[in-house]
Amino acid sequence: MIFKKNRLVLLLGLLTIFMMTVLAGCAQEEAPGPADNGQAVVKELKLATTTSTEDSGLLDYILPEFTKDTGYEVQVISVGTGQAIEMGEAGDVDVILVHSRAAEDKFVEEGYGVDRRDVMYNDFLIIGPAEDPAGIKGEADVVKAFTAIQEKQAPFVSRGDNSGTDKKEKGIWPKAGITPEGDWYIEVGQGMGDTFRMADEKKAYTLIDRATYLNLKDNYQLEPMVEGSPELLNPYGVIPVNPEKHPHVDFEGATAFAEWLTSEKGQKMIGEFGVAEFGQQLFVPDAK
C-alpha cells in the first residue's frame, strides 16, 4: 500500500514537472522579440532596391528607425532597378524601392505593383579623370558631353546591368545620335560602387548618382565633370507588390514601409541624411 502511494506521488511529481516545462516553453516561444521600443518584431520584410540606396549609406541610416517604429526587420536585396522589378514580378520580395519611372509605371500597369509613391530624388553627374581627355568639365549639356566623349574615344565605363542608372545612361546616347560601341566603351555589369572603382582604375568617365559619389569619392580620384542638366534628374519610387498576383507577399508590411518612407518622420530623415557629413542633402524628399 505504501509502495502504491509512493508511486502515485512520484507520478504526480513527474507530471507536474512535465507541465511546467511545457508551459515555460510556450511562454518562451510567445515572448516578443527584441526591438528598441519593446515592440515585438512581427516578421521579416523583403525589400528589393537599387545599389545606390545601399552604397550611399541611406538604408543603414533609416532602416533601424523603421524597425524601431514598426517592428519589421527589413531584408535588403541590393540589385539594379531592372532586377529589383523582376524580383517584384516574380513575387520574390514584398516591396521595391527603385528609380526608373517608365519601368515603375509599367510594373504597376501590368498589375505587379500597387500604390506607387514618390519618395525622393537626387541627380546624376558625369565624373572623370582630372586630365579630362574629352574636354567636358563644366559642360552644362549632358548630350554634348556624351558626344565629346565618343568623338575623343575617351574611355567610358557603363554599368551595363539594366539598373536605373544604366537605363538613364542608355537613354542619353540616342539623343546624341550615338550607338556606343568599341574599345572605349566598357560595360561591366556591376553595381554603382564597383562601377565607380573600375572607372577610377581605368581613368575613365562614368555616370553616377550624386549620393553614391559623395559617399565614396574619398576612396577614388575621379572628379565631377558634368552636373545640373535637367536630363540628369533621378527620382525614386516605392511600390508594394500586388497580393492579388502573389498572395504570399507581406502586403501589410510593404504598405507600412511605403507609408513610413513617405511619412513626416521618414521624409525628415531622408532630407537630413548626409547633411552633417557632407554639408548637403544626398536625397531630396518629395512625397506628395
Secondary structure as the mmCIF struct_conf table of DSSP 4:
data_model
#
loop_
_struct_conf.conf_type_id
_struct_conf.id
_struct_conf.beg_label_comp_id
_struct_conf.beg_label_asym_id
_struct_conf.beg_label_seq_id
_struct_conf.end_label_comp_id
_struct_conf.end_label_asym_id
_struct_conf.end_label_seq_id
HELX_RH_AL_P HELX_RH_AL_P1 ILE A 2 GLU A 30
BEND BEND1 ALA A 31 ALA A 31
HELX_LH_PP_P HELX_LH_PP_P1 PRO A 32 PRO A 34
TURN_TY1_P TURN_TY1_P1 ASP A 36 ASN A 37
BEND BEND2 GLY A 38 GLY A 38
STRN STRN1 GLU A 44 THR A 50
HELX_RH_AL_P HELX_RH_AL_P2 THR A 51 ASP A 55
TURN_TY1_P TURN_TY1_P2 SER A 56 SER A 56
BEND BEND3 GLY A 57 GLY A 57
HELX_RH_AL_P HELX_RH_AL_P3 LEU A 58 THR A 70
STRN STRN2 GLU A 73 VAL A 79
HELX_RH_AL_P HELX_RH_AL_P4 THR A 81 ALA A 90
TURN_TY1_P TURN_TY1_P3 GLY A 91 GLY A 91
BEND BEND4 VAL A 93 ASP A 94
STRN STRN3 VAL A 95 VAL A 98
HELX_RH_AL_P HELX_RH_AL_P5 ARG A 101 GLU A 109
TURN_TY1_P TURN_TY1_P4 GLU A 110 GLY A 111
BEND BEND5 TYR A 112 TYR A 112
STRN STRN4 GLY A 113 GLY A 113
STRN STRN5 ARG A 117 GLY A 128
TURN_TY1_P TURN_TY1_P5 ALA A 130 GLU A 131
TURN_TY1_P TURN_TY1_P6 PRO A 133 ALA A 134
TURN_TY1_P TURN_TY1_P7 LYS A 137 GLY A 138
BEND BEND6 ALA A 140 ALA A 140
HELX_RH_AL_P HELX_RH_AL_P6 VAL A 142 LYS A 152
TURN_TY1_P TURN_TY1_P8 GLN A 153 GLN A 153
STRN STRN6 PHE A 156 SER A 158
BEND BEND7 ASP A 161 ASN A 162
HELX_RH_AL_P HELX_RH_AL_P7 GLY A 164 ILE A 172
HELX_RH_3T_P HELX_RH_3T_P1 TRP A 173 ALA A 176
TURN_TY1_P TURN_TY1_P9 GLY A 177 GLY A 177
BEND BEND8 GLY A 182 GLY A 182
TURN_TY1_P TURN_TY1_P10 ASP A 183 TRP A 184
STRN STRN7 TYR A 185 GLU A 187
HELX_RH_AL_P HELX_RH_AL_P8 MET A 192 LYS A 202
TURN_TY1_P TURN_TY1_P11 LYS A 203 LYS A 203
STRN STRN8 TYR A 205 TYR A 205
STRN STRN9 THR A 206 ASP A 209
HELX_RH_AL_P HELX_RH_AL_P9 ARG A 210 LEU A 216
HELX_RH_3T_P HELX_RH_3T_P2 LYS A 217 ASN A 219
STRN STRN10 GLU A 223 VAL A 226
HELX_RH_3T_P HELX_RH_3T_P3 PRO A 230 LEU A 232
STRN STRN11 LEU A 233 PRO A 240
STRN STRN12 VAL A 241 VAL A 241
HELX_LH_PP_P HELX_LH_PP_P2 ASN A 242 ASN A 242
TURN_TY1_P TURN_TY1_P12 PRO A 243 LYS A 245
TURN_TY1_P TURN_TY1_P13 PRO A 247 HIS A 248
BEND BEND9 VAL A 249 VAL A 249
HELX_RH_AL_P HELX_RH_AL_P10 PHE A 251 LEU A 261
TURN_TY1_P TURN_TY1_P14 THR A 262 THR A 262
BEND BEND10 SER A 263 SER A 263
HELX_RH_AL_P HELX_RH_AL_P11 GLU A 264 GLU A 272
TURN_TY1_P TURN_TY1_P15 PHE A 273 GLY A 274
HELX_RH_AL_P HELX_RH_AL_P12 VAL A 275 PHE A 278
BEND BEND11 GLY A 279 GLN A 280
BEND BEND12 LEU A 282 PHE A 283
STRN STRN13 VAL A 284 PRO A 285
#
